[in-house]
Amino acid sequence: MTGEHEQCAWVGDLIHDEDADRRGIVADVRGGATWVLRPEYGPDRWTSQRPDRLRVIKTREERLRERSA
């Protein structure tokens, strides 16, 4: 055990989807099994059923703190 905590992506988090090789924001989590993702900018949506392949770049809280600074 390395002591590192693997963070699971959640609504509002900025992520990198390793399977789709795209950056985006988690828009919704349906039934705890399907992550609905949208690009950082512009329209479009895609889904992932592999949360282990969604690498969190910034949490929602970090993004909100940056906007208020």
PDB file with one MODEL, atoms N, CA, C and O in Angstrom:
MODEL        1
ATOM      1  N   MET A   1       0.846  -1.182   0.000  1.00  0.00           N
ATOM      2  CA  MET A   1       0.000   0.000   0.000  1.00  0.00           C
ATOM      3  C   MET A   1       0.892   1.245   0.000  1.00  0.00           C
ATOM      4  O   MET A   1       1.794   1.366   0.829  1.00  0.00           O
ATOM      5  N   THR A   2       0.640   2.149  -0.913  1.00  0.00           N
ATOM      6  CA  THR A   2       1.489   3.321  -1.059  1.00  0.00           C
ATOM      7  C   THR A   2       1.061   4.470  -0.169  1.00  0.00           C
ATOM      8  O   THR A   2       1.845   5.395   0.047  1.00  0.00           O
ATOM      9  N   GLY A   3      -0.146   4.445   0.350  1.00  0.00           N
ATOM     10  CA  GLY A   3      -0.645   5.554   1.147  1.00  0.00           C
ATOM     11  C   GLY A   3      -1.318   6.623   0.312  1.00  0.00           C
ATOM     12  O   GLY A   3      -1.912   7.557   0.850  1.00  0.00           O
ATOM     13  N   GLU A   4      -1.228   6.489  -1.002  1.00  0.00           N
ATOM     14  CA  GLU A   4      -1.882   7.456  -1.885  1.00  0.00           C
ATOM     15  C   GLU A   4      -3.360   7.138  -1.961  1.00  0.00           C
ATOM     16  O   GLU A   4      -3.760   5.976  -2.015  1.00  0.00           O
ATOM     17  N   HIS A   5      -4.163   8.187  -1.966  1.00  0.00           N
ATOM     18  CA  HIS A   5      -5.618   8.025  -2.048  1.00  0.00           C
ATOM     19  C   HIS A   5      -6.050   8.299  -3.480  1.00  0.00           C
ATOM     20  O   HIS A   5      -5.907   9.415  -3.978  1.00  0.00           O
ATOM     21  N   GLU A   6      -6.571   7.289  -4.129  1.00  0.00           N
ATOM     22  CA  GLU A   6      -7.084   7.438  -5.492  1.00  0.00           C
ATOM     23  C   GLU A   6      -8.452   8.097  -5.399  1.00  0.00           C
ATOM     24  O   GLU A   6      -9.368   7.556  -4.780  1.00  0.00           O
ATOM     25  N   GLN A   7      -8.586   9.258  -6.010  1.00  0.00           N
ATOM     26  CA  GLN A   7      -9.825  10.016  -5.921  1.00  0.00           C
ATOM     27  C   GLN A   7     -10.763   9.611  -7.052  1.00  0.00           C
ATOM     28  O   GLN A   7     -10.365   9.564  -8.216  1.00  0.00           O
ATOM     29  N   CYS A   8     -11.997   9.322  -6.702  1.00  0.00           N
ATOM     30  CA  CYS A   8     -13.007   8.993  -7.697  1.00  0.00           C
ATOM     31  C   CYS A   8     -13.620  10.297  -8.218  1.00  0.00           C
ATOM     32  O   CYS A   8     -14.011  11.168  -7.440  1.00  0.00           O
ATOM     33  N   ALA A   9     -13.694  10.411  -9.526  1.00  0.00           N
ATOM     34  CA  ALA A   9     -14.272  11.610 -10.140  1.00  0.00           C
ATOM     35  C   ALA A   9     -15.743  11.746  -9.753  1.00  0.00           C
ATOM     36  O   ALA A   9     -16.479  10.763  -9.673  1.00  0.00           O
ATOM     37  N   TRP A  10     -16.151  13.005  -9.514  1.00  0.00           N
ATOM     38  CA  TRP A  10     -17.533  13.260  -9.156  1.00  0.00           C
ATOM     39  C   TRP A  10     -18.015  14.523  -9.848  1.00  0.00           C
ATOM     40  O   TRP A  10     -17.217  15.246 -10.446  1.00  0.00           O
ATOM     41  N   VAL A  11     -19.305  14.796  -9.775  1.00  0.00           N
ATOM     42  CA  VAL A  11     -19.942  15.908 -10.477  1.00  0.00           C
ATOM     43  C   VAL A  11     -19.183  17.216 -10.210  1.00  0.00           C
ATOM     44  O   VAL A  11     -18.908  17.574  -9.065  1.00  0.00           O
ATOM     45  N   GLY A  12     -18.857  17.910 -11.295  1.00  0.00           N
ATOM     46  CA  GLY A  12     -18.167  19.189 -11.218  1.00  0.00           C
ATOM     47  C   GLY A  12     -16.664  19.093 -11.340  1.00  0.00           C
ATOM     48  O   GLY A  12     -15.998  20.111 -11.528  1.00  0.00           O
ATOM     49  N   ASP A  13     -16.105  17.886 -11.237  1.00  0.00           N
ATOM     50  CA  ASP A  13     -14.656  17.714 -11.334  1.00  0.00           C
ATOM     51  C   ASP A  13     -14.176  17.842 -12.782  1.00  0.00           C
ATOM     52  O   ASP A  13     -14.844  17.386 -13.710  1.00  0.00           O
ATOM     53  N   LEU A  14     -13.022  18.461 -12.959  1.00  0.00           N
ATOM     54  CA  LEU A  14     -12.336  18.501 -14.247  1.00  0.00           C
ATOM     55  C   LEU A  14     -11.509  17.231 -14.328  1.00  0.00           C
ATOM     56  O   LEU A  14     -10.707  16.953 -13.437  1.00  0.00           O
ATOM     57  N   ILE A  15     -11.698  16.456 -15.390  1.00  0.00           N
ATOM     58  CA  ILE A  15     -11.050  15.147 -15.496  1.00  0.00           C
ATOM     59  C   ILE A  15     -10.363  14.983 -16.850  1.00  0.00           C
ATOM     60  O   ILE A  15     -10.581  15.764 -17.776  1.00  0.00           O
ATOM     61  N   HIS A  16      -9.536  13.954 -16.939  1.00  0.00           N
ATOM     62  CA  HIS A  16      -9.030  13.476 -18.220  1.00  0.00           C
ATOM     63  C   HIS A  16      -9.539  12.054 -18.363  1.00  0.00           C
ATOM     64  O   HIS A  16      -9.214  11.190 -17.549  1.00  0.00           O
ATOM     65  N   ASP A  17     -10.336  11.806 -19.396  1.00  0.00           N
ATOM     66  CA  ASP A  17     -10.863  10.469 -19.684  1.00  0.00           C
ATOM     67  C   ASP A  17      -9.792   9.738 -20.479  1.00  0.00           C
ATOM     68  O   ASP A  17      -9.579  10.027 -21.656  1.00  0.00           O
ATOM     69  N   GLU A  18      -9.120   8.794 -19.836  1.00  0.00           N
ATOM     70  CA  GLU A  18      -8.014   8.092 -20.473  1.00  0.00           C
ATOM     71  C   GLU A  18      -8.475   7.225 -21.638  1.00  0.00           C
ATOM     72  O   GLU A  18      -7.721   7.041 -22.594  1.00  0.00           O
ATOM     73  N   ASP A  19      -9.693   6.689 -21.585  1.00  0.00           N
ATOM     74  CA  ASP A  19     -10.190   5.861 -22.696  1.00  0.00           C
ATOM     75  C   ASP A  19     -10.499   6.701 -23.929  1.00  0.00           C
ATOM     76  O   ASP A  19     -10.166   6.306 -25.046  1.00  0.00           O
ATOM     77  N   ALA A  20     -11.135   7.859 -23.735  1.00  0.00           N
ATOM     78  CA  ALA A  20     -11.507   8.724 -24.862  1.00  0.00           C
ATOM     79  C   ALA A  20     -10.382   9.701 -25.217  1.00  0.00           C
ATOM     80  O   ALA A  20     -10.445  10.364 -26.252  1.00  0.00           O
ATOM     81  N   ASP A  21      -9.357   9.793 -24.369  1.00  0.00           N
ATOM     82  CA  ASP A  21      -8.259  10.749 -24.521  1.00  0.00           C
ATOM     83  C   ASP A  21      -8.804  12.165 -24.683  1.00  0.00           C
ATOM     84  O   ASP A  21      -8.431  12.899 -25.598  1.00  0.00           O
ATOM     85  N   ARG A  22      -9.713  12.527 -23.749  1.00  0.00           N
ATOM     86  CA  ARG A  22     -10.352  13.845 -23.764  1.00  0.00           C
ATOM     87  C   ARG A  22     -10.399  14.399 -22.352  1.00  0.00           C
ATOM     88  O   ARG A  22     -10.475  13.661 -21.370  1.00  0.00           O
ATOM     89  N   ARG A  23     -10.352  15.723 -22.282  1.00  0.00           N
ATOM     90  CA  ARG A  23     -10.550  16.430 -21.034  1.00  0.00           C
ATOM     91  C   ARG A  23     -11.995  16.863 -20.943  1.00  0.00           C
ATOM     92  O   ARG A  23     -12.609  17.201 -21.955  1.00  0.00           O
ATOM     93  N   GLY A  24     -12.542  16.857 -19.753  1.00  0.00           N
ATOM     94  CA  GLY A  24     -13.921  17.290 -19.608  1.00  0.00           C
ATOM     95  C   GLY A  24     -14.309  17.481 -18.159  1.00  0.00           C
ATOM     96  O   GLY A  24     -13.484  17.381 -17.252  1.00  0.00           O
ATOM     97  N   ILE A  25     -15.574  17.756 -17.968  1.00  0.00           N
ATOM     98  CA  ILE A  25     -16.137  17.967 -16.642  1.00  0.00           C
ATOM     99  C   ILE A  25     -17.246  16.940 -16.434  1.00  0.00           C
ATOM    100  O   ILE A  25     -18.051  16.684 -17.330  1.00  0.00           O
ATOM    101  N   VAL A  26     -17.274  16.363 -15.251  1.00  0.00           N
ATOM    102  CA  VAL A  26     -18.322  15.401 -14.926  1.00  0.00           C
ATOM    103  C   VAL A  26     -19.626  16.172 -14.754  1.00  0.00           C
ATOM    104  O   VAL A  26     -19.741  17.019 -13.868  1.00  0.00           O
ATOM    105  N   ALA A  27     -20.605  15.875 -15.603  1.00  0.00           N
ATOM    106  CA  ALA A  27     -21.892  16.563 -15.576  1.00  0.00           C
ATOM    107  C   ALA A  27     -22.912  15.818 -14.706  1.00  0.00           C
ATOM    108  O   ALA A  27     -23.794  16.441 -14.115  1.00  0.00           O
ATOM    109  N   ASP A  28     -22.795  14.494 -14.629  1.00  0.00           N
ATOM    110  CA  ASP A  28     -23.767  13.701 -13.891  1.00  0.00           C
ATOM    111  C   ASP A  28     -23.181  12.315 -13.654  1.00  0.00           C
ATOM    112  O   ASP A  28     -22.304  11.863 -14.391  1.00  0.00           O
ATOM    113  N   VAL A  29     -23.676  11.648 -12.619  1.00  0.00           N
ATOM    114  CA  VAL A  29     -23.354  10.245 -12.381  1.00  0.00           C
ATOM    115  C   VAL A  29     -24.693   9.544 -12.226  1.00  0.00           C
ATOM    116  O   VAL A  29     -25.442   9.808 -11.286  1.00  0.00           O
ATOM    117  N   ARG A  30     -24.982   8.656 -13.153  1.00  0.00           N
ATOM    118  CA  ARG A  30     -26.285   7.977 -13.184  1.00  0.00           C
ATOM    119  C   ARG A  30     -26.192   6.590 -12.572  1.00  0.00           C
ATOM    120  O   ARG A  30     -25.471   5.720 -13.061  1.00  0.00           O
ATOM    121  N   GLY A  31     -26.932   6.406 -11.499  1.00  0.00           N
ATOM    122  CA  GLY A  31     -26.997   5.093 -10.858  1.00  0.00           C
ATOM    123  C   GLY A  31     -25.664   4.601 -10.341  1.00  0.00           C
ATOM    124  O   GLY A  31     -25.511   3.406 -10.091  1.00  0.00           O
ATOM    125  N   GLY A  32     -24.697   5.481 -10.173  1.00  0.00           N
ATOM    126  CA  GLY A  32     -23.383   5.079  -9.693  1.00  0.00           C
ATOM    127  C   GLY A  32     -22.618   4.223 -10.684  1.00  0.00           C
ATOM    128  O   GLY A  32     -21.596   3.630 -10.337  1.00  0.00           O
ATOM    129  N   ALA A  33     -23.111   4.153 -11.938  1.00  0.00           N
ATOM    130  CA  ALA A  33     -22.484   3.273 -12.924  1.00  0.00           C
ATOM    131  C   ALA A  33     -22.118   3.965 -14.229  1.00  0.00           C
ATOM    132  O   ALA A  33     -21.272   3.465 -14.970  1.00  0.00           O
ATOM    133  N   THR A  34     -22.735   5.101 -14.524  1.00  0.00           N
ATOM    134  CA  THR A  34     -22.464   5.803 -15.780  1.00  0.00           C
ATOM    135  C   THR A  34     -22.120   7.256 -15.480  1.00  0.00           C
ATOM    136  O   THR A  34     -22.934   7.990 -14.921  1.00  0.00           O
ATOM    137  N   TRP A  35     -20.922   7.663 -15.851  1.00  0.00           N
ATOM    138  CA  TRP A  35     -20.471   9.037 -15.689  1.00  0.00           C
ATOM    139  C   TRP A  35     -20.762   9.782 -16.981  1.00  0.00           C
ATOM    140  O   TRP A  35     -20.292   9.381 -18.046  1.00  0.00           O
ATOM    141  N   VAL A  36     -21.531  10.861 -16.900  1.00  0.00           N
ATOM    142  CA  VAL A  36     -21.858  11.695 -18.053  1.00  0.00           C
ATOM    143  C   VAL A  36     -20.853  12.849 -18.043  1.00  0.00           C
ATOM    144  O   VAL A  36     -20.723  13.568 -17.052  1.00  0.00           O
ATOM    145  N   LEU A  37     -20.153  13.008 -19.156  1.00  0.00           N
ATOM    146  CA  LEU A  37     -19.070  13.980 -19.252  1.00  0.00           C
ATOM    147  C   LEU A  37     -19.360  14.988 -20.344  1.00  0.00           C
ATOM    148  O   LEU A  37     -20.029  14.683 -21.332  1.00  0.00           O
ATOM    149  N   ARG A  38     -18.840  16.210 -20.152  1.00  0.00           N
ATOM    150  CA  ARG A  38     -18.956  17.244 -21.179  1.00  0.00           C
ATOM    151  C   ARG A  38     -17.593  17.890 -21.333  1.00  0.00           C
ATOM    152  O   ARG A  38     -16.785  17.873 -20.404  1.00  0.00           O
ATOM    153  N   PRO A  39     -17.332  18.463 -22.507  1.00  0.00           N
ATOM    154  CA  PRO A  39     -16.036  19.137 -22.661  1.00  0.00           C
ATOM    155  C   PRO A  39     -15.937  20.352 -21.753  1.00  0.00           C
ATOM    156  O   PRO A  39     -16.947  20.869 -21.276  1.00  0.00           O
ATOM    157  N   GLU A  40     -14.730  20.794 -21.523  1.00  0.00           N
ATOM    158  CA  GLU A  40     -14.505  21.989 -20.704  1.00  0.00           C
ATOM    159  C   GLU A  40     -15.226  23.184 -21.305  1.00  0.00           C
ATOM    160  O   GLU A  40     -15.810  23.992 -20.582  1.00  0.00           O
ATOM    161  N   TYR A  41     -15.186  23.294 -22.612  1.00  0.00           N
ATOM    162  CA  TYR A  41     -15.815  24.402 -23.335  1.00  0.00           C
ATOM    163  C   TYR A  41     -16.600  23.838 -24.502  1.00  0.00           C
ATOM    164  O   TYR A  41     -16.160  22.897 -25.163  1.00  0.00           O
ATOM    165  N   GLY A  42     -17.767  24.417 -24.754  1.00  0.00           N
ATOM    166  CA  GLY A  42     -18.559  24.028 -25.913  1.00  0.00           C
ATOM    167  C   GLY A  42     -19.502  22.879 -25.635  1.00  0.00           C
ATOM    168  O   GLY A  42     -19.457  22.261 -24.571  1.00  0.00           O
ATOM    169  N   PRO A  43     -20.357  22.600 -26.608  1.00  0.00           N
ATOM    170  CA  PRO A  43     -21.361  21.542 -26.453  1.00  0.00           C
ATOM    171  C   PRO A  43     -20.774  20.162 -26.758  1.00  0.00           C
ATOM    172  O   PRO A  43     -19.701  20.055 -27.352  1.00  0.00           O
ATOM    173  N   ASP A  44     -21.449  19.163 -26.368  1.00  0.00           N
ATOM    174  CA  ASP A  44     -21.111  17.766 -26.624  1.00  0.00           C
ATOM    175  C   ASP A  44     -21.269  17.026 -25.314  1.00  0.00           C
ATOM    176  O   ASP A  44     -21.250  17.640 -24.247  1.00  0.00           O
ATOM    177  N   ARG A  45     -21.422  15.750 -25.379  1.00  0.00           N
ATOM    178  CA  ARG A  45     -21.493  14.894 -24.196  1.00  0.00           C
ATOM    179  C   ARG A  45     -20.973  13.525 -24.589  1.00  0.00           C
ATOM    180  O   ARG A  45     -21.106  13.103 -25.737  1.00  0.00           O
ATOM    181  N   TRP A  46     -20.386  12.842 -23.636  1.00  0.00           N
ATOM    182  CA  TRP A  46     -20.049  11.441 -23.809  1.00  0.00           C
ATOM    183  C   TRP A  46     -20.155  10.778 -22.447  1.00  0.00           C
ATOM    184  O   TRP A  46     -20.256  11.467 -21.432  1.00  0.00           O
ATOM    185  N   THR A  47     -20.133   9.469 -22.412  1.00  0.00           N
ATOM    186  CA  THR A  47     -20.285   8.750 -21.149  1.00  0.00           C
ATOM    187  C   THR A  47     -19.113   7.805 -20.928  1.00  0.00           C
ATOM    188  O   THR A  47     -18.390   7.434 -21.853  1.00  0.00           O
ATOM    189  N   SER A  48     -18.960   7.439 -19.682  1.00  0.00           N
ATOM    190  CA  SER A  48     -17.945   6.458 -19.302  1.00  0.00           C
ATOM    191  C   SER A  48     -18.535   5.562 -18.227  1.00  0.00           C
ATOM    192  O   SER A  48     -19.237   6.022 -17.327  1.00  0.00           O
ATOM    193  N   GLN A  49     -18.245   4.304 -18.334  1.00  0.00           N
ATOM    194  CA  GLN A  49     -18.631   3.365 -17.285  1.00  0.00           C
ATOM    195  C   GLN A  49     -17.380   2.842 -16.587  1.00  0.00           C
ATOM    196  O   GLN A  49     -17.400   1.806 -15.923  1.00  0.00           O
ATOM    197  N   ARG A  50     -16.290   3.589 -16.757  1.00  0.00           N
ATOM    198  CA  ARG A  50     -15.001   3.217 -16.163  1.00  0.00           C
ATOM    199  C   ARG A  50     -14.453   4.374 -15.319  1.00  0.00           C
ATOM    200  O   ARG A  50     -13.525   5.055 -15.754  1.00  0.00           O
ATOM    201  N   PRO A  51     -15.000   4.609 -14.133  1.00  0.00           N
ATOM    202  CA  PRO A  51     -14.526   5.722 -13.315  1.00  0.00           C
ATOM    203  C   PRO A  51     -13.047   5.610 -12.963  1.00  0.00           C
ATOM    204  O   PRO A  51     -12.395   6.616 -12.682  1.00  0.00           O
ATOM    205  N   ASP A  52     -12.519   4.392 -12.979  1.00  0.00           N
ATOM    206  CA  ASP A  52     -11.102   4.203 -12.701  1.00  0.00           C
ATOM    207  C   ASP A  52     -10.225   4.777 -13.813  1.00  0.00           C
ATOM    208  O   ASP A  52      -9.022   4.953 -13.618  1.00  0.00           O
ATOM    209  N   ARG A  53     -10.808   5.069 -14.970  1.00  0.00           N
ATOM    210  CA  ARG A  53     -10.071   5.637 -16.109  1.00  0.00           C
ATOM    211  C   ARG A  53     -10.275   7.146 -16.228  1.00  0.00           C
ATOM    212  O   ARG A  53      -9.807   7.759 -17.188  1.00  0.00           O
ATOM    213  N   LEU A  54     -10.974   7.753 -15.254  1.00  0.00           N
ATOM    214  CA  LEU A  54     -11.182   9.200 -15.218  1.00  0.00           C
ATOM    215  C   LEU A  54     -10.215   9.784 -14.194  1.00  0.00           C
ATOM    216  O   LEU A  54     -10.422   9.657 -12.987  1.00  0.00           O
ATOM    217  N   ARG A  55      -9.166  10.420 -14.685  1.00  0.00           N
ATOM    218  CA  ARG A  55      -8.153  11.001 -13.799  1.00  0.00           C
ATOM    219  C   ARG A  55      -8.567  12.418 -13.426  1.00  0.00           C
ATOM    220  O   ARG A  55      -8.745  13.263 -14.304  1.00  0.00           O
ATOM    221  N   VAL A  56      -8.721  12.683 -12.143  1.00  0.00           N
ATOM    222  CA  VAL A  56      -9.132  14.006 -11.670  1.00  0.00           C
ATOM    223  C   VAL A  56      -7.965  14.981 -11.820  1.00  0.00           C
ATOM    224  O   VAL A  56      -6.877  14.755 -11.291  1.00  0.00           O
ATOM    225  N   ILE A  57      -8.214  16.069 -12.553  1.00  0.00           N
ATOM    226  CA  ILE A  57      -7.227  17.131 -12.715  1.00  0.00           C
ATOM    227  C   ILE A  57      -7.444  18.175 -11.626  1.00  0.00           C
ATOM    228  O   ILE A  57      -6.500  18.586 -10.952  1.00  0.00           O
ATOM    229  N   LYS A  58      -8.709  18.604 -11.459  1.00  0.00           N
ATOM    230  CA  LYS A  58      -9.083  19.544 -10.397  1.00  0.00           C
ATOM    231  C   LYS A  58     -10.468  19.168  -9.902  1.00  0.00           C
ATOM    232  O   LYS A  58     -11.364  18.866 -10.691  1.00  0.00           O
ATOM    233  N   THR A  59     -10.629  19.190  -8.605  1.00  0.00           N
ATOM    234  CA  THR A  59     -11.949  18.914  -8.051  1.00  0.00           C
ATOM    235  C   THR A  59     -12.850  20.129  -8.264  1.00  0.00           C
ATOM    236  O   THR A  59     -12.383  21.223  -8.579  1.00  0.00           O
ATOM    237  N   ARG A  60     -14.131  19.911  -8.086  1.00  0.00           N
ATOM    238  CA  ARG A  60     -15.095  21.008  -8.193  1.00  0.00           C
ATOM    239  C   ARG A  60     -14.743  22.117  -7.206  1.00  0.00           C
ATOM    240  O   ARG A  60     -14.799  23.299  -7.548  1.00  0.00           O
ATOM    241  N   GLU A  61     -14.384  21.739  -5.993  1.00  0.00           N
ATOM    242  CA  GLU A  61     -14.043  22.718  -4.957  1.00  0.00           C
ATOM    243  C   GLU A  61     -12.836  23.563  -5.372  1.00  0.00           C
ATOM    244  O   GLU A  61     -12.836  24.778  -5.178  1.00  0.00           O
ATOM    245  N   GLU A  62     -11.815  22.930  -5.939  1.00  0.00           N
ATOM    246  CA  GLU A  62     -10.634  23.667  -6.399  1.00  0.00           C
ATOM    247  C   GLU A  62     -11.004  24.650  -7.506  1.00  0.00           C
ATOM    248  O   GLU A  62     -10.531  25.786  -7.522  1.00  0.00           O
ATOM    249  N   ARG A  63     -11.853  24.203  -8.428  1.00  0.00           N
ATOM    250  CA  ARG A  63     -12.276  25.071  -9.530  1.00  0.00           C
ATOM    251  C   ARG A  63     -13.059  26.271  -9.001  1.00  0.00           C
ATOM    252  O   ARG A  63     -12.865  27.392  -9.471  1.00  0.00           O
ATOM    253  N   LEU A  64     -13.943  26.045  -8.026  1.00  0.00           N
ATOM    254  CA  LEU A  64     -14.738  27.141  -7.447  1.00  0.00           C
ATOM    255  C   LEU A  64     -13.846  28.133  -6.696  1.00  0.00           C
ATOM    256  O   LEU A  64     -14.048  29.344  -6.786  1.00  0.00           O
ATOM    257  N   ARG A  65     -12.866  27.621  -5.959  1.00  0.00           N
ATOM    258  CA  ARG A  65     -11.929  28.510  -5.242  1.00  0.00           C
ATOM    259  C   ARG A  65     -11.177  29.402  -6.220  1.00  0.00           C
ATOM    260  O   ARG A  65     -10.997  30.590  -5.956  1.00  0.00           O
ATOM    261  N   GLU A  66     -10.735  28.846  -7.348  1.00  0.00           N
ATOM    262  CA  GLU A  66     -10.010  29.624  -8.348  1.00  0.00           C
ATOM    263  C   GLU A  66     -10.880  30.737  -8.933  1.00  0.00           C
ATOM    264  O   GLU A  66     -10.407  31.846  -9.179  1.00  0.00           O
ATOM    265  N   ARG A  67     -12.159  30.420  -9.152  1.00  0.00           N
ATOM    266  CA  ARG A  67     -13.068  31.421  -9.737  1.00  0.00           C
ATOM    267  C   ARG A  67     -13.330  32.553  -8.767  1.00  0.00           C
ATOM    268  O   ARG A  67     -13.522  33.690  -9.198  1.00  0.00           O
ATOM    269  N   SER A  68     -13.346  32.279  -7.456  1.00  0.00           N
ATOM    270  CA  SER A  68     -13.630  33.347  -6.499  1.00  0.00           C
ATOM    271  C   SER A  68     -12.382  34.137  -6.098  1.00  0.00           C
ATOM    272  O   SER A  68     -12.494  35.179  -5.451  1.00  0.00           O
ATOM    273  N   ALA A  69     -11.226  33.664  -6.466  1.00  0.00           N
ATOM    274  CA  ALA A  69      -9.988  34.375  -6.087  1.00  0.00           C
ATOM    275  C   ALA A  69      -9.755  35.594  -6.947  1.00  0.00           C
ATOM    276  O   ALA A  69      -8.763  36.300  -6.762  1.00  0.00           O
TER     277      ALA A  69
ENDMDL
END
